[in-house]
Amino acid sequence: MFNFFKKRIKPKNENSRRFKEDMAAHLAGRHIKYCTERKDNVDEIIGRDGCLSLRDGEFIVFSSGDIVLRTRVEEMRASELLSLEGAIITAPDYEHGGEERTIIAYYTYYRK
């Protein structure tokens, strides 16, 4: 009976599975200008021209012809920048040994 309301109301708890799935679906399909990795409060550019993708329960950041980050949706923490020009994704990276990384992906607003 209340499933109708659950679909219309967005979750507010950022650690809930539903919030993470909704955020991953919101970010999926976006094209990115470039992405940076934050290490010791320093941002370093690690890729240009790519996309954010959601496939089989995994969230993938693809840039510069390589997979920059691949993680399971349940384990990632994602939020958009206040300017809405990008997203911050913190998650264990299974493409590069499982270490936790913080990636910032900046969107493009046009396609080439």
BELUR-V197045 format. One record per backbone hydrogen bond with DSSP energy under -0.5 kcal/mol. NH is the residue of the N-H (numbers start at 1). CO is the residue of the C=O. If there is no record, write none. Layout:
BEGIN
nh:NH co:CO
nh:NH co:CO
END
This chain:
BEGIN
nh:6 co:2
nh:7 co:3
nh:8 co:4
nh:9 co:5
nh:10 co:8
nh:14 co:12
nh:16 co:13
nh:20 co:16
nh:21 co:17
nh:22 co:18
nh:23 co:19
nh:24 co:20
nh:25 co:21
nh:26 co:22
nh:27 co:23
nh:28 co:24
nh:29 co:52
nh:30 co:27
nh:32 co:50
nh:33 co:106
nh:34 co:106
nh:35 co:47
nh:36 co:104
nh:37 co:44
nh:38 co:102
nh:39 co:37
nh:39 co:42
nh:42 co:39
nh:44 co:37
nh:46 co:35
nh:47 co:35
nh:49 co:33
nh:50 co:32
nh:51 co:62
nh:52 co:30
nh:53 co:60
nh:55 co:58
nh:58 co:55
nh:59 co:71
nh:60 co:53
nh:61 co:69
nh:62 co:51
nh:62 co:60
nh:63 co:61
nh:63 co:66
nh:64 co:48
nh:64 co:49
nh:66 co:63
nh:68 co:61
nh:68 co:66
nh:69 co:61
nh:71 co:59
nh:73 co:57
nh:75 co:72
nh:76 co:72
nh:76 co:73
nh:77 co:90
nh:79 co:88
nh:81 co:86
nh:84 co:81
nh:87 co:105
nh:88 co:79
nh:89 co:87
nh:89 co:103
nh:90 co:77
nh:91 co:101
nh:93 co:99
nh:94 co:70
nh:94 co:92
nh:98 co:93
nh:99 co:96
nh:101 co:91
nh:103 co:89
nh:103 co:101
nh:104 co:36
nh:105 co:87
nh:105 co:103
nh:106 co:34
nh:106 co:104
nh:107 co:85
nh:108 co:31
END
